[in-house]
Amino acid sequence: MPVQIDFDTSYTRLPDRFFARLEPRPVAAPRLIRLNTALAEELGLDAKQLASPEGVAMLAGNDLPEGSAALAYAGHQFGNFVPQLGDGRALLLGEVVDRKGARRDLQLKGSGRTPFSRGGDGRAALGPVLREYLVSEAMAALGIPTTRALAAVTTGESVWRETALPGAVLTRVAASHIRVGTFQYFAARGDLEGVRLLADHAIARHDPGAATAANPYLALLQGVIARQAALVAQWLLVGFIHGVMNTDNCTISGETIDYGPCAFLDAYDPAKVYSAIDQGGRYAYGNQPRILQWNLARLAEALLPLLDAEEDQALAAAREALAGFGPQFQAAWLGGLRRKLGLAEARPEDADLAQALLTAMAENAADYTLTFRGLCDAALGPAGDAAPRALFADPTAYDAWAIRWRERLAAEPTAPEARRIAMRATNPLFIPRNHRVEAALAAAVETEDFQLFEELLAVLARPFEDQPGFTRYSLPPEPDEQVLRTFCGT
């Protein structure tokens, strides 16, 4: 019996040039590796039905619901514009309305060739599928807006990259898959009607309040800027490096999307790059806010004809909106740093205090996550200094900063234990350490052993809690465990 899902797909009610309808491209022997039953429940889906042979056939792309489609978009890739990218190996199954009334996309990644495949096979390897599952679910547990992973299936077929690898398909859930690059696709073709239709669709889906604004399209742009400013601040606050911040990986919804060469900082280094394809460091950790603003400028360019009939007025409106990115990012980032440092009140000296710590961490190769986690206990008094102090190559650098920090803490009325509890709720102990992710993927790909994957997934689901017996997952890598490069996997 076919899987019964009440799809209500609004995107494919747009004109045909927005997408391409597809027939199934079956795989040989689909097998369910992981089903996110909690997310299925949230979406109002029947987990047992999804895990059935019929459900797995759908999740592998062998049995597609009517209306499935690959979406068209363009994008700047490492600063170079490509006028047509599109879902080269992805397929929108459809949209559902979840139990909270929110509309969500269900998309397959790795389901086969589409008209946008550009010579690729349209398939995905198991390793990148499991990486996206792990990291996207970890980001959700950290409270960061993100696409989610509903399921991972193997295909029973090999895909060829540099060698033969087991094939897999990921089912991704998103608030939508509308990207900056989606707007660029129509703007590059001079298709003003397409830009307008897309903007109206995005407003209805993500910014309904903008519909009644004096300038709805300017309100849409401002909404996207606000969401992305908040998002990139959250990335920095947990040490996340996206690795491939092209405009086609920049969502209108403000969700993190595409986890190919992503990584997390071990030792704090604002210039850190992991992605093997980012040769020039364009998407380095500390560059991410600047690049996000650059991406948003590309969105503003696409929307210019809608902002005002007069070009000068449209440019002025766009520039004013983009100028708001910096202050919004700084407010979100500094507010997050205050919480990480246990500061409940805002004072002018806080930015300098936070930057002094980051500078000392960079100069002393201090682990980003464990330094801030160690401060939770240090906030009770100097007796708690041992753990964070030991992370600094020169511990006296920490000592000098801690004196300033404690003077600042003393100016606030918060009780020490209440402060510690609040800090532990914002400074995670567990992140997807690069070496732990690689170990889990290697075991799954090389020996079909998914134990490490499942264990790491369970640990990352509770990032702020002490988890006795799993302390090793919180530790930075030994020298021979360090991951120096991450790869896209396409």
C-alpha positions as CSV (number, residue, x, y, z in Angstrom):
1,M,0.0,0.0,0.0
2,P,1.5,3.4,-1.0
3,V,2.6,5.7,1.9
4,Q,-0.2,8.1,2.7
5,I,1.2,11.6,3.4
6,D,-1.1,14.7,3.2
7,F,1.2,16.8,1.0
8,D,0.1,20.3,0.3
9,T,2.9,21.6,-2.0
10,S,2.5,25.3,-2.7
11,Y,5.8,25.8,-4.5
12,T,4.8,23.6,-7.4
13,R,1.7,25.8,-7.9
14,L,4.1,28.4,-9.2
15,P,4.7,28.4,-13.0
16,D,6.6,25.5,-14.6
17,R,9.8,27.4,-15.0
18,F,10.4,27.4,-11.2
19,F,11.0,23.6,-11.2
20,A,11.2,20.4,-13.2
21,R,8.9,17.4,-12.7
22,L,10.6,14.1,-12.5
23,E,9.9,10.4,-12.8
24,P,11.4,8.0,-10.2
25,R,15.0,6.9,-10.7
26,P,14.9,3.6,-8.8
27,V,17.9,2.2,-6.8
28,A,18.6,-1.5,-6.4
29,A,18.1,-2.4,-2.8
30,P,17.0,0.5,-0.4
31,R,17.6,-0.1,3.3
32,L,16.6,2.1,6.2
33,I,19.7,3.2,8.2
34,R,18.1,5.8,10.5
35,L,14.6,7.2,10.9
36,N,14.2,10.3,13.1
37,T,11.0,9.2,14.8
38,A,10.7,12.3,17.0
39,L,10.9,14.6,13.9
40,A,8.3,12.4,12.2
41,E,6.0,12.9,15.1
42,E,6.6,16.6,15.0
43,L,5.7,16.6,11.3
44,G,2.5,14.6,11.9
45,L,3.9,11.6,9.9
46,D,3.5,7.9,10.8
47,A,7.0,6.6,11.7
48,K,5.9,3.0,11.3
49,Q,4.6,3.7,7.8
50,L,7.8,5.5,6.9
51,A,9.8,2.5,8.1
52,S,7.7,0.0,6.1
53,P,9.0,-1.3,2.7
54,E,6.7,1.2,1.0
55,G,8.0,4.0,3.1
56,V,11.6,3.1,2.5
57,A,10.9,3.0,-1.3
58,M,9.7,6.6,-1.1
59,L,12.6,7.7,1.0
60,A,15.0,6.2,-1.6
61,G,13.2,7.8,-4.5
62,N,11.9,4.6,-5.9
63,D,8.2,5.5,-5.4
64,L,7.6,9.2,-5.6
65,P,4.4,11.1,-4.7
66,E,2.7,13.0,-7.4
67,G,4.1,16.5,-7.8
68,S,7.7,15.8,-6.8
69,A,10.0,18.2,-8.5
70,A,13.6,19.5,-8.7
71,L,13.8,23.2,-8.0
72,A,15.6,25.8,-10.2
73,Y,18.1,28.3,-8.8
74,A,21.4,30.0,-9.6
75,G,24.2,31.2,-7.3
76,H,27.6,32.8,-6.7
77,Q,30.0,30.0,-6.0
78,F,33.1,31.3,-4.3
79,G,32.3,34.7,-5.8
80,N,31.7,33.5,-9.3
81,F,28.2,33.6,-10.7
82,V,26.7,30.5,-12.2
83,P,23.3,31.3,-13.9
84,Q,21.9,27.8,-13.5
85,L,22.5,25.4,-10.6
86,G,19.3,23.9,-9.4
87,D,18.6,20.7,-7.6
88,G,21.2,18.6,-9.4
89,R,20.8,15.6,-7.0
90,A,17.8,16.6,-4.9
91,L,14.1,16.3,-5.2
92,L,11.3,18.1,-3.4
93,L,8.9,15.3,-2.3
94,G,6.4,17.8,-1.1
95,E,5.3,20.1,1.7
96,V,3.5,19.2,4.8
97,V,2.0,21.3,7.6
98,D,3.4,20.2,10.9
99,R,1.6,19.8,14.2
100,K,2.4,23.5,15.1
101,G,0.9,24.7,11.8
102,A,4.2,25.4,10.2
103,R,4.8,24.5,6.5
104,R,7.8,22.3,6.0
105,D,9.5,20.9,2.9
106,L,10.5,17.2,2.6
107,Q,13.4,16.8,0.2
108,L,15.4,13.8,-1.0
109,K,19.2,14.4,-1.5
110,G,20.9,11.8,-3.6
111,S,17.8,10.5,-5.4
112,G,19.3,10.7,-9.0
113,R,19.9,12.9,-12.0
114,T,17.7,15.9,-12.7
115,P,17.7,18.4,-15.6
116,F,20.0,20.5,-13.3
117,S,22.6,17.8,-12.7
118,R,25.3,19.4,-15.0
119,G,26.9,16.0,-15.8
120,G,26.7,14.6,-12.3
121,D,25.2,11.3,-11.4
122,G,22.7,12.9,-9.0
123,R,23.6,10.4,-6.3
124,A,25.1,10.8,-2.8
125,A,27.6,8.7,-0.9
126,L,26.8,7.3,2.6
127,G,29.5,9.4,4.3
128,P,28.2,12.8,3.4
129,V,24.6,11.7,4.1
130,L,25.5,10.6,7.6
131,R,27.6,13.8,8.2
132,E,24.6,16.0,7.3
133,Y,22.4,13.8,9.5
134,L,24.7,14.2,12.5
135,V,25.6,17.8,12.2
136,S,22.1,19.1,11.3
137,E,20.6,17.3,14.3
138,A,23.4,18.6,16.5
139,M,22.7,22.1,15.4
140,A,19.0,21.7,16.2
141,A,19.9,20.5,19.7
142,L,22.1,23.5,20.1
143,G,19.1,25.7,19.3
144,I,20.4,27.0,16.0
145,P,18.0,27.4,13.0
146,T,18.7,24.5,10.7
147,T,17.4,22.1,8.2
148,R,16.7,18.7,9.8
149,A,17.3,15.1,8.9
150,L,14.3,12.8,8.8
151,A,15.8,9.7,7.4
152,A,18.9,8.1,5.9
153,V,18.7,5.1,3.6
154,T,21.4,3.1,1.7
155,T,20.7,2.3,-1.9
156,G,22.4,-1.1,-2.4
157,E,24.4,0.6,-5.2
158,S,27.9,2.2,-5.4
159,V,28.6,5.7,-6.4
160,W,32.0,6.7,-7.9
161,R,33.9,9.6,-6.6
162,E,37.6,9.0,-6.3
163,T,36.7,5.4,-5.6
164,A,33.5,3.3,-5.3
165,L,31.5,4.3,-2.2
166,P,28.2,3.0,-0.8
167,G,25.3,5.1,-2.1
168,A,22.7,6.7,0.2
169,V,19.8,9.1,0.2
170,L,19.0,11.7,2.9
171,T,15.5,13.0,3.6
172,R,15.9,16.6,4.6
173,V,13.3,18.8,6.2
174,A,13.3,22.6,5.8
175,A,11.1,25.6,6.4
176,S,11.6,26.0,2.6
177,H,14.4,25.5,0.1
178,I,14.1,29.1,-1.3
179,R,17.6,30.5,-1.5
180,V,19.3,33.8,-2.4
181,G,20.2,31.9,-5.5
182,T,16.6,31.2,-6.3
183,F,16.0,35.0,-6.7
184,Q,19.2,35.3,-8.7
185,Y,18.0,32.6,-11.1
186,F,15.1,34.8,-12.3
187,A,16.9,38.1,-12.0
188,A,19.7,36.9,-14.2
189,R,17.2,36.1,-16.9
190,G,15.5,39.4,-16.7
191,D,12.4,37.6,-15.6
192,L,10.9,40.3,-13.4
193,E,7.6,38.5,-13.2
194,G,9.4,35.5,-11.9
195,V,11.2,37.6,-9.2
196,R,7.9,39.1,-8.2
197,L,6.1,35.7,-8.0
198,L,8.9,34.3,-6.0
199,A,8.9,37.3,-3.6
200,D,5.2,37.1,-3.1
201,H,5.5,33.3,-2.4
202,A,8.4,34.0,0.1
203,I,6.4,36.7,1.8
204,A,3.4,34.4,2.2
205,R,5.5,31.6,3.6
206,H,8.1,33.4,5.7
207,D,7.1,37.0,6.2
208,P,3.3,37.3,6.2
209,G,3.5,40.6,8.0
210,A,5.4,42.1,5.2
211,A,2.4,41.8,3.0
212,T,0.8,44.8,4.7
213,A,4.0,46.9,4.9
214,A,4.3,50.1,3.0
215,N,6.9,48.4,0.8
216,P,6.4,44.6,1.1
217,Y,9.5,43.7,-0.9
218,L,11.7,45.9,1.2
219,A,10.1,44.4,4.3
220,L,11.0,40.9,2.9
221,L,14.6,42.0,2.4
222,Q,14.8,43.4,5.9
223,G,13.3,40.2,7.3
224,V,15.9,38.0,5.6
225,I,18.7,40.3,6.7
226,A,17.6,40.1,10.3
227,R,17.3,36.3,10.3
228,Q,20.7,35.8,8.6
229,A,22.4,38.3,11.0
230,A,21.1,36.3,14.0
231,L,22.0,33.0,12.3
232,V,25.7,33.8,11.6
233,A,26.1,35.2,15.2
234,Q,24.8,31.8,16.5
235,W,27.3,30.0,14.2
236,L,30.2,32.0,15.7
237,L,29.0,31.5,19.2
238,V,29.4,27.7,18.9
239,G,32.5,27.7,16.7
240,F,30.8,26.5,13.6
241,I,32.4,27.0,10.1
242,H,29.9,26.4,7.2
243,G,32.7,26.0,4.7
244,V,30.7,26.7,1.5
245,M,28.7,29.9,2.0
246,N,27.7,30.3,-1.6
247,T,24.5,32.3,-2.4
248,D,22.8,29.0,-3.3
249,N,23.4,27.9,0.3
250,C,21.9,31.0,1.9
251,T,18.3,30.5,2.7
252,I,15.4,33.1,2.9
253,S,14.1,31.3,6.0
254,G,17.3,31.9,8.0
255,E,18.0,28.2,8.4
256,T,21.5,26.6,8.1
257,I,21.5,24.5,4.9
258,D,24.1,22.1,3.3
259,Y,26.7,20.6,5.6
260,G,29.2,19.4,3.1
261,P,32.7,20.6,4.2
262,C,31.4,22.1,7.5
263,A,33.5,21.8,10.7
264,F,33.7,23.1,14.3
265,L,36.7,24.9,15.8
266,D,38.9,23.0,18.2
267,A,41.5,25.6,19.2
268,Y,40.1,29.1,18.6
269,D,41.4,30.7,15.4
270,P,39.4,33.3,13.6
271,A,41.3,32.5,10.3
272,K,40.6,28.8,10.5
273,V,39.6,27.0,7.3
274,Y,38.8,23.3,7.0
275,S,37.1,23.1,3.6
276,A,39.5,21.6,1.0
277,I,37.8,23.6,-1.7
278,D,38.2,26.9,0.1
279,Q,41.7,27.5,-1.1
280,G,41.7,31.3,-0.4
281,G,40.0,31.2,2.9
282,R,36.9,33.1,1.7
283,Y,34.7,31.2,4.1
284,A,37.0,31.1,7.1
285,Y,35.4,31.2,10.5
286,G,35.9,34.9,11.1
287,N,34.9,35.9,7.6
288,Q,31.4,34.5,7.8
289,P,29.6,37.7,8.9
290,R,31.2,39.6,6.0
291,I,30.3,36.9,3.5
292,L,26.8,36.8,4.8
293,Q,26.4,40.5,4.2
294,W,27.9,40.1,0.7
295,N,25.3,37.3,-0.1
296,L,22.5,39.5,1.1
297,A,23.7,42.3,-1.2
298,R,23.2,39.8,-4.0
299,L,19.6,39.3,-2.8
300,A,19.1,43.1,-2.7
301,E,20.3,43.3,-6.3
302,A,17.8,40.7,-7.5
303,L,15.0,42.6,-5.7
304,L,15.9,46.1,-6.9
305,P,13.2,46.4,-9.5
306,L,10.6,45.6,-6.9
307,L,11.9,48.0,-4.3
308,D,11.1,51.1,-6.3
309,A,10.4,52.1,-9.9
310,E,13.1,54.7,-9.7
311,E,16.6,53.1,-9.7
312,D,18.2,55.6,-7.4
313,Q,15.4,55.2,-4.8
314,A,15.6,51.4,-5.1
315,L,19.4,51.5,-4.5
316,A,19.0,53.9,-1.6
317,A,16.5,51.6,0.1
318,A,18.6,48.5,-0.5
319,R,21.7,50.2,0.9
320,E,19.9,51.3,4.0
321,A,18.5,47.8,4.6
322,L,22.0,46.3,4.1
323,A,23.5,48.8,6.5
324,G,21.4,47.3,9.2
325,F,23.1,43.9,9.0
326,G,26.3,45.0,10.9
327,P,24.5,46.4,13.9
328,Q,22.1,43.5,14.1
329,F,24.9,41.0,13.9
330,Q,27.0,42.8,16.5
331,A,24.0,43.0,18.8
332,A,23.3,39.3,18.5
333,W,26.9,38.3,18.7
334,L,27.8,40.5,21.7
335,G,24.5,39.5,23.4
336,G,25.5,35.8,23.0
337,L,29.0,36.5,24.3
338,R,27.6,38.2,27.4
339,R,25.5,35.1,28.1
340,K,28.5,32.8,27.6
341,L,30.4,35.0,30.1
342,G,27.6,35.0,32.6
343,L,26.8,38.7,32.2
344,A,23.1,39.5,32.6
345,E,23.4,43.2,32.2
346,A,24.8,45.2,29.2
347,R,27.7,47.5,29.9
348,P,29.9,49.4,27.4
349,E,33.1,47.6,28.5
350,D,31.7,44.2,27.7
351,A,32.8,44.1,24.1
352,D,36.4,44.8,25.0
353,L,36.3,42.2,27.8
354,A,34.9,39.5,25.4
355,Q,37.4,40.4,22.7
356,A,40.3,40.3,25.2
357,L,39.4,36.7,26.0
358,L,39.1,35.7,22.3
359,T,42.5,37.3,21.6
360,A,44.1,35.4,24.5
361,M,42.5,32.2,23.3
362,A,43.8,32.7,19.8
363,E,47.3,33.5,21.0
364,N,47.4,30.5,23.3
365,A,45.6,27.9,21.1
366,A,42.8,27.4,23.7
367,D,40.0,25.1,22.9
368,Y,37.0,27.2,22.0
369,T,34.2,25.0,23.4
370,L,36.0,23.8,26.6
371,T,37.2,27.3,27.5
372,F,33.7,28.7,27.7
373,R,32.4,25.5,29.4
374,G,35.1,25.8,31.9
375,L,34.1,29.4,32.7
376,C,30.8,28.0,34.0
377,D,32.5,26.6,37.1
378,A,35.1,29.4,37.2
379,A,32.1,31.8,37.7
380,L,31.7,30.4,41.2
381,G,35.2,31.6,42.2
382,P,38.9,31.1,41.6
383,A,38.7,27.5,42.7
384,G,37.1,26.7,39.4
385,D,39.9,28.2,37.3
386,A,42.0,25.1,36.9
387,A,40.1,23.6,33.9
388,P,40.0,26.7,31.6
389,R,43.5,27.8,32.7
390,A,45.0,24.5,31.6
391,L,43.7,25.1,28.1
392,F,46.0,28.1,27.5
393,A,49.6,27.6,26.3
394,D,50.5,30.3,28.7
395,P,48.1,30.0,31.7
396,T,49.1,33.5,32.9
397,A,47.2,34.9,29.9
398,Y,44.0,33.4,31.3
399,D,44.9,34.7,34.8
400,A,45.2,38.3,33.7
401,W,41.9,38.2,31.9
402,A,40.1,36.4,34.7
403,I,40.9,39.3,37.1
404,R,39.0,41.7,34.8
405,W,36.2,39.2,34.3
406,R,35.6,38.8,38.1
407,E,35.6,42.5,38.6
408,R,32.9,42.7,36.0
409,L,30.9,39.8,37.5
410,A,31.1,41.5,40.9
411,A,29.2,44.5,39.5
412,E,26.1,42.3,38.9
413,P,23.6,41.1,41.5
414,T,23.2,37.5,40.1
415,A,23.9,34.8,42.6
416,P,26.9,32.7,41.6
417,E,25.0,29.4,41.4
418,A,22.2,30.9,39.3
419,R,24.9,32.4,37.0
420,R,26.6,29.0,36.7
421,I,23.3,27.3,35.8
422,A,22.5,30.0,33.1
423,M,26.0,29.7,31.6
424,R,25.8,25.9,31.4
425,A,22.6,26.3,29.4
426,T,24.4,28.4,26.8
427,N,27.9,26.9,26.7
428,P,27.7,23.4,25.3
429,L,30.0,20.6,26.5
430,F,29.4,18.5,23.4
431,I,29.8,19.6,19.8
432,P,30.3,17.5,16.7
433,R,34.1,17.3,17.1
434,N,35.5,16.8,13.6
435,H,37.6,13.7,14.6
436,R,34.6,12.1,16.2
437,V,32.4,12.7,13.2
438,E,35.1,11.3,10.8
439,A,35.5,8.2,13.0
440,A,31.8,7.5,13.0
441,L,31.6,7.9,9.2
442,A,34.6,5.7,8.6
443,A,33.1,2.9,10.6
444,A,29.8,3.1,8.8
445,V,31.3,3.4,5.3
446,E,34.1,0.9,5.7
447,T,32.6,-1.8,7.8
448,E,28.9,-1.0,7.9
449,D,29.3,-0.5,11.7
450,F,26.8,2.2,12.7
451,Q,27.4,1.9,16.5
452,L,29.7,5.0,16.7
453,F,27.2,7.0,14.5
454,E,24.3,6.1,16.8
455,E,26.3,6.8,20.0
456,L,27.6,10.1,18.7
457,L,24.1,11.1,17.6
458,A,22.7,10.3,21.1
459,V,25.4,12.3,22.8
460,L,24.9,15.4,20.5
461,A,21.2,15.3,21.3
462,R,22.0,16.6,24.8
463,P,24.9,19.1,24.2
464,F,24.5,21.1,27.4
465,E,24.3,18.1,29.9
466,D,27.1,16.3,31.6
467,Q,27.0,12.7,30.3
468,P,29.0,10.4,32.5
469,G,30.6,7.7,30.5
470,F,30.8,9.8,27.4
471,T,33.4,12.4,28.5
472,R,35.7,11.4,25.6
473,Y,33.3,13.0,23.1
474,S,33.9,16.4,24.7
475,L,37.7,16.3,24.4
476,P,39.7,17.9,21.6
477,P,41.7,15.6,19.3
478,E,45.1,14.3,20.1
479,P,47.7,15.4,17.5
480,D,47.3,12.2,15.5
481,E,43.5,12.6,15.5
482,Q,43.3,16.1,14.1
483,V,41.2,16.7,11.0
484,L,42.9,19.2,8.8
485,R,40.6,19.2,5.8
486,T,36.9,18.5,5.2
487,F,35.4,17.6,1.8
488,C,32.1,18.5,0.1
489,G,31.2,14.9,-0.9
490,T,29.4,15.8,-4.1
